[in-house]
Structures are given as structure tokens and as C-alpha cells.
Amino acid sequence: MTKKTKIKICGLFRAEDIDYANEARPDYIGFVFAPSRRQVSAETAKNLRARLADGIVPVGVFVNAGIEEILSLVENQIIEIAQLHGVEDEAYIAALKRRANIPVMQALRISGQPVLSGQPVLSGQPVLSGQPSSLADYFLLDSGAGGGQTFDWNWIGKLKKNLIKPYFLAGGVGLENMRRALSFQPYAVDISSGAETNGVKDLKKMEALTRMVHEGPKE
């Protein structure tokens, strides 16, 4: 039996965003601690986390953050997963997992540039911006750093051969392409701008997206 795909809605930074999540019931929500228009402070995230309903897993999004910063957020029960978008290496991930004792998600940037661990590839082939970590619990496939653009999803079949962990599909996922996203059977889809109207989270979109994911792809 095929496992149902999960949904993460990222970039929550207002009290009403949390209220919307509590109504829509995604599996995960994301707090962005890296520079972004959706960035939150530890204090804001703590208040938002206290408002979040049980059963929704809070994820912290970081770019080359100090381990102590992440550890503090874990100890204060603000996040339960660390999502890494920088150049964090195996030693960093090993230390983070040992000290924080939480799952780690490593973001991989997908492009068509001929670079993968220093080795050239054929033009038009998918490549990753970094070597997938053997220690990460999840991977996140994206075209960039929160730009809301899709990469060529036709590459997913080739990319999955190099991924030994469950992956989140991110970058430009929304109502208009969700059915196709689900057809690739990712572990989860990760949505931010696709759940927004005029730059802020939209309850109706969050509900519709969550419903589509939890119902699964149509036959």
C-alpha cells in the first residue's frame, strides 16, 4: 500500500498564520530563522509555537546557523526538526544530531549546471548543489532558497536514484500543480508562497492544499 504524502506549510510568522494552520491541519509547519521577509525571532517563534495545536510538527529553517542557536530552540521546545539550507557538512550534521537529538532535513538545490562533487555531467541533466548527507533524516528538493520557482520535475526519477532518504518536494508547489507533485509520491510537499495571497498566508488556500494532499492523487 502506497504511503500517503504529507504536507508542510512554511514561513508562518503571524498569530493568524498559526490559527490558520490549526484549522487546516498540515502535518508540519515551518519557522524561518534565516534572513527572509518571513523570518522570525526566537521570541516570536516561542509565542507562535505555544499557539500551535498538538499533532502539527514545527520545523526550524536555517542557513549556516550556529549549533547553539538550534540547540536553544530545541531545548525550549520551539522546533522538532532542523531544516538546513546552507553548506552544513557531515561533521556539522553529526554534531547537531548528537547534541539536539532531533531529525535533520538537508535542502538540496536542483539545477542544470554541470557540477556535482566536481564532476561534469551531460547538459540538461539534473544535478545537486551539494553531496547528499548520509546522516540527514530527510532531503528537501528545491530550485533555490525559497524563490518559489519549480525545477524540472521530469528529473525527479533520476534524482531519486541518489537519494536514500525520504524527500520533501519544494519550490513553486501550489494548487495549480499539486496533482502532478503528488504523482511523484514524495514523502511530503513543502509549500510557502503557494499558500499565500498578497504575500501572507491564506486560510482557504491552506485548507485546499492540505485537503488535496491528504486525499492523495486522483486515479
Order of alpha helices (4+ residues) and beta strands (2+ residues): beta-alpha-beta-alpha-beta-alpha-beta-alpha-beta-beta-beta-alpha-beta-alpha-beta-beta-beta-alpha
